[in-house]
């Protein structure tokens, strides 16, 4: 997920115009860093926030005021499994995948031109493959027979662990790796063809969800982010649409900047219209749990609108929002520091008293915010964007022996 590309054979005038959006030489796109940084900052802010502040469904939630509880549930938490609609918090996952996609095609095609197709493919398969392996290991190391309650998710399942991996635990890291691998062959398609394929994939998924005999909706309800099917047919298209937007905006030499803005705005309007149109059809409501097409398109409309804010902030002056750019410069590192330790600590520590758990969550939340912010700002000041591949390799070196040790201790 490196966001640096080399701008070659550009005139002084064209390079000067590029300063309004990103830096020269090894270019960093400020508006992409800022947009992604906002997503990552909100993730860190909410990931380890104490439950009694974030989850209105918690019996110890700090207030009974229905308005405040409604706002908390809308902004900081997923809706209950039975909730039919999406909320603001649910846009986070599509935003992450969309912004990953913004530079995927640009990076892939730039590397292909400079180092050849084989090198570009090897680099992509290595990056996304390592993330996939990391996600799989986290799932395996946090698995226990105590999760047997999920056996009811799939009737007469012959392999409970397989059900847990591909249905219950289809979550962010595992999904990023899988979606990244699936998206690689699509990078060879022309931009317009890739865009059409993305929407056809989502449309196919939505049709299958509409048909009750296929059990696609039932499967999606039982899983996270729509499970593997939602990942393949919804999260992958979101990433592909992002790659089309990024390639068009950055690499298209014929369209004017004004036209590019208009086309991005048109795409946002089309996505919003699709989402609202599907909402009018029974069963077509935008729902994160089921990863419906309406959820994906409404999310993309909101994401593009949000990116416009940062684009226009950078138009007249090279504006820098240090915190957001710092968080956006090393997104996977942010996620690794904020989310992975929180998950592992949660697996190791159990509490019987909610007040004791609240104090622990509060201390952990403050510590994670402070540590992550300090690290990303130091890296930002040094202009250092650490390769996703290096981060994943480092995590594998640390987590593999730790996970094996924890499993051995369980046996003992």
Helices and strands as residue ranges (DSSP letters): E 5-6, H 12-18, E 26-27, H 30-47, H 51-54, H 66-76, H 91-102, H 104-115, H 117-141, G 145-153, H 160-163, I 164-168, H 172-183, G 184-188, H 191-210, G 212-214, H 216-222, H 227-230, I 231-235, H 236-251, H 257-279, H 293-313, H 322-329, H 331-335, I 336-340, H 341-348, H 354-381, H 388-411
